[in-house]
């Protein structure tokens, strides 16, 4: 069990972890969602107050007419509030399966762009630095921020790197053509379904040269929207050479989040070489189909060991699960882009 950070909050989910290998341990950076205890008479939203530097609880009587039909949000007079607030917490393991969870957050809401919490991290190791990008949520919108660490004990924040509305950022683990590269997912404001884009940067802070990478596909398992998942990794074999990016795709009906793969050109990752014909992982078990937000498998991190691709993923926005897939099978399932 993951203990709450405060006695007046309950942990309602520990999911969507980033993962990396640090020294002789597997380190997860969990998204831990907390909420006030459920009540029959009122609904509540936890909010980080920048002035007091504390999480405060905003409440509404259930009889007030606010819209709380979606368990994730409360809508009051056109304004949206989250029913939980997330922070990032470290879990450590020797075997990658059995984890000890730190008692306190590693990164939590800290400024005006994070008042609704910090979510869905990814960890990219470059040399001896671990770069952590995460989703920052506030009334200003959904953006992506960056932090770094060398020891998973002290963290340095570097601010917003992709402004609203943008999330699902994954940073490649090395420079390509002299530039860093990242996948990202801007919101397209109703003109088109959300798609994956790619950008480059000289310093991991300033990003430009934005280009669209891949869209949702009609008549397939990812026909509603797609977005980045785990940090891409390089594949080199007799048949395949490129960056493999595990991403999530959403099926419109029946509604489900599943995982697939993109193979990107090794020298120009803005070019898609191949793409999964069918999901490599989809919600099938009770803990994936039933939960806080059901029919969801969503990854922010994986580890590769030979043919084994160990994917850590959030299930139904509530729990963390792990699946071991064959790299050979993932590659065999690729088809036309």
N, C-alpha and C positions, 0 to 999 in steps of 0.2 A: 504494500500500500504506500501511496505517496502522501506524506503528511501535509496539511495546509500550512501556508506561510503565516496565517493569523488564526486565532481561536474563533473569530466571528465569521470565518469563511469556510466553505467546504470545497474540496477538490471534486470537480465534476468531470474532469478528463485529463489524461496524461498521454499525449499522442503527437504525431507528426514530428518525430525527432530527427535532428541532424546527427550524423555519426562520423567518427574518425578514429584512427588508431593513434594513441599518444603513449609513447614509451611502451610498456608491456601491457597496456590496458586498452579495451574498447571503450570509448567515451561517447555517450549519447547526450545531446542537448535537447531535453524534452520541452515541448510546449505544455505547460501545466495551467489548466483553466480552473479558476476558482469563482464561486458565487456565494451569495448569502443563502442561508437555509431556506428551503421552499416554504411558502406561506399560503394558507387558504384565503387570506383577506387582502394581500397586497402583492404586487410585483416589484422587483428591485433591479437596479443597475449599479454595479460597482464602477467608480470613476477615480482615476488618479488626479488629485488636486495639486497643481504645480506650486501653489503658494504654501500650502501646509506640508507638501511632500509626503502625503499619505493618501491611501485609498479611502474614499468616502462612499457612502451608500445612498443613492437616490431612490426614493420609493414612490409608488402610486397605488391608491386603493384599486382593487380589481373592479370595483363598481364605477370607476372614473371614466370608463369608455376607451382607455388606451388599447391599442392593438398589440396583443401578446400571443397571436396565433402561431407565429414561428418561435420555437423555443429558444432561438439564438438571439432574438432582438425584441425590443419594445419600440413601438412607433407612437409618438405623442405629438399631435398637431404638426405633422410633417417632419418632425425630427426623429432620428433613429438613435437608439441606445443599445448597447450590448448587455445581455443578461449575465455575462461572465467577463472576467478580465484575466488575461493570460500573462504569465512570465516564463522565462527560460531557466531550466534547472538541470544540473549535471547528474548523470547516472554513470557508474563505472563498473566494469566487468573484466574478469580475467579470461572468460571463455566466450564472451559475446552473447550469452544467453541469460545468465543469472547476474542481475545488476543490483548494486547498492545505490540508492538515491540520496543525494545530498539533502540535508534538512532545510536549507535556505536557498532562495533564488540566486542564480548567477547573474542574470540580466533581467531587469524588470522596468516598468514604466518610469521614465526619468525626466521627461520634458513635455512641452505642449503638443508635440506630434505623436505622443505615445499614451495619451490620457485614457484611451480604451484598451491599452495593453500592447504587448509585443508577442508576435506569433511566428510560427512556421520557419525556423531557421535553416540555413544550409552552412556547412563548414567546408571551406576550400583551403587546403594546405599548400602554401607556396614557400619553399625553402623551410625556414624554421618558424614561420608565422602562420597561425591559423586564422583565416579571415572568415568572419561570421556575418552573413547578411540575413536580415530578418524583416518581417512585415511590421510596420509601425501603424497603429490605428488610432484615429482621433476624429473629432468633428471636422478637422481640416481635410480628412480623406484617408485613403489607404495608400501608404508609400513604402519604400524600401530603404532601410538604414543599414549601416555597416559598423562592425566592431572588430577588434582583433585581440588575440592573446597568444602568448608563447608557452603558457603553463596551465591554462584552464583554472587559474586562481585569481589572476589579475586581468582585467579587461579594459581596453581603451576604446572609446566610442569615436566614430569619425563622421557622424551625422547622416543626413539623407543623401542617398546617391541616385534614387529614382523617385521623382515627385508623384503625387496622386494623378490618376489612379493607376497604380502599378504594383505588381506582386509577382510571386513565383520566379524570383530571380535565382539563377544558378551561374556561378563564376567558374570558368575553366581553370584547371590547376597549373597552367603554364602559359607563357606568352606564345602567341601564334602570329608569325609575321611581324614580330616586334611590338605587338599590342596585346593587352589583356582582352578577353572576350567574355561576354555574359549573355545568357538567354534571359528574356523578361517577358512579361505579359501585361501590356497596357489594356485598360478598358476602352472599348471603341464607341461608347456612347450611343449604342443602338443602331449604328449604321451597318455593322457587320458583327458576326459572332466573334468572341474573344479569340485571339490567335497568339502564337509565339513569335517574338521578335528577337533579333540579335543586335548587340551593340559592342563597341570597342572602347578602350580607355588606355591612356599611357600610364596611369597611376592608381587605378582602382577607385578613384574618387569622381573624376569627371568623365562622363560617358557620352559618346556621340556615334556618328555613322550608323544610325538606327536603320535596320532593314527588316522586313517581314521574313520569317523563316518558314512557318508552317501554319496552315489553317485547319479548322474542323472539316471533316469530309462527309458529304451527303451519303446516306445509305450504309454507314459503317458504325462501328462501336464508339467512335469519337465524333459523332455528328453534331453535337451541341456546342462544345467548347473544349479547348485544350490549354495546357499550361505546363511549365517546367516542373520537374520532380527533383531527382538526385543530381549531384554534381556530375557532369559528363566525364567519362574515362576513355583512355585511348585503347583501341583494339588493333592488334597486328596479327594477322594470320595469312595463310596461303590464299584464302578466298576473300578476306575482308581487311581493310585498312581504313581507319577513321575514328571519329569520336562517337561513342555510343552514349546517347542521352535517354535515360528512362524518364518518361513524361506521363502526365495523367490526361485522360480524355473522358468526356462526359457523354453518356448516351441519353438522348432526350426521352425516349419511351421504350421500355420501362427505364425510369431515371436511375442512373448508376454512375459512380466514379470508378474507372478501371485504369490499369497501367499498360503502357506500350513502350516501344523503343523507336528512336530515330538514329540512323547512322549518318554522320555528317562528314564532309570532306576533311581530310587531315590538315590540309593547308589553307582551306577556305571554308570554315564551319558554317558560313551562311548558305552553303549549298547542301541540300538534303540528297543523300545517295539512295537511301532506302528507308522503309517505314513498316512497322508491324501491321500485318494483315489482320490479325486478331489480337485481343488482349493477352499480355503475358501473365497478368494477375487481375482477377475480378472478384467482386464481393460474392462469396458463396456460403461462408460459415455463419452461424447465428451472431457471433460478435462482430462480423462485418456488415450484416444485413440489418441488425436491430441495435439501436443505441441512440445516443443524443441526436445524431443526424445519420440515418441509416443508409445502407447500400453504397458505402464509401470505402475504398482503399486509396490511400494518398501517401506518397513517399516524399521525404526530404533528404534521404541519405541511404547509402549502401556501401558495402565493402566487397572487394573482388579478391579471390584467392584461386588462381588457376581458372578452372572451368566453373567454379562456384561463385555465383553472384548472390550475396546475402543482402536482401532488401529489408530494411526496417521501415515500417509504415504505420500510419494511423488507421484504425478501423472504426468506422461509424462515428468519427469525431469524439471518441471516448477513451480508447485503449491503444496501446502500442503492441504490434505483433511483428513477427519476423518470418520471412519465407526464403528458402534457399532454392535458387533457380540455376539452371544450366546455361552458361554463356553460349555454348554451342546450339542449344535449343532456341535461345532468343534470336541468334543470328539466322538460324534456319527458318524462322518465322517472318523474316523481313521480305517485303515485296516492293512494288513500285512506290516511289515517294508521293 
